[in-house]
Amino acid sequence: MLEDPTLPSKVAALCDGLDAQSRATVARILSRIRTLYEQKQKTYTLLSQEEITELERVRTQFYPNVFQIAPDLYCYDGYLLSTRFFEISVLWHRHNLNAFSPRTLEAIKHKNIIDVGACVGDSSLVFGDFTTKSIYAFEPTSANYNHLLRTIALNNATRIIPVKKALGSKPDRMKISVNGGSSSLVFDNHTSFDDVEVITLDSFVREHDIEVGFIKVDIEGFEQEFLKGARETIATQKPAMLLSIYHNAEDFLSIKPMIESWNLGYRFKVIKPIDFSVMTETALYCEVPS
């Protein structure tokens, strides 16, 4: 990305229309990546006081409160999982959903949520606090899907509807590289593979007549393919969205301009939750102002 001669124009397109905090987030990420790249380092240590304070809170208030009850049962803040998969961005920051306007959050409350890349169901649990309707949890890998089913049972989360399929741009069957929460249809993690069914969100929404208020997507670099197969739903229902843009440079720079080209009236924020990484979990928050 840093060696791309068109980077300045792409960054300008990404930042166009963003609020000041989002522009600062983009600049901070790019600056830190360049520092690490040029100095051939793997760790960035020049943190702001806000980051230092928040990471200390994570160390003292989050991690110590994740505890094991039984060999296959873990707990944090009343949430139960069958594996030790407790992400800072999900269960500590709660996906920063309060970055959406109060009107958007009120609209989400009365509509269904689509969780794309549900993994073990941790995000779906959190989303249950933001809607009175159903959460459709899409997870194609067998191992994660089994954990998802266990999560639903452990938490009596009857509004989470598990769907063992991947979402993409067209109906297909594909090989997914299985690597826990990093399982990917794009990247080969040099692990085992699952053969998975791929459908489009548009076809699923039409078939089940779903009113969608919010979509979260974290599918390891397959986000743009998902968006192609969800364009009808997005255009007609204009749900709020949280789209991961950290898996590759193309997603980071191009997903926002892609959605803008559809002229649907979306406004955007770029948020990087404070954890222990430079770019991981960076997401594009999309909403249509009322």
Secondary structure, 3 states (H helix, E strand, C coil): CCCCCCHHHHHHHHHCCCCHHHHHHHHHHHHHHHHHHHHCCCCCCCCCHHHHHHHHHHHHHHHHHCEEEECCEEEECCEEECCCCCCHHHHHCHHHHHHCCHHHHHHHHCCEEEEECCCCCHHHHHHCCCCCCCEEEECCCHHHHHHHHHHHHHCCCCCEEEECCEECCCCEEEEEECCHHHCECCCCCCCCEEEEEEECHHHHHHHHCCCEEEEEECCCCCHHHHHHCCHHHHHHHCCEEEEECCCCHHHHHHHHHHHHCCCCCCEEEEECCCCCCCCCCCEEEEECCC
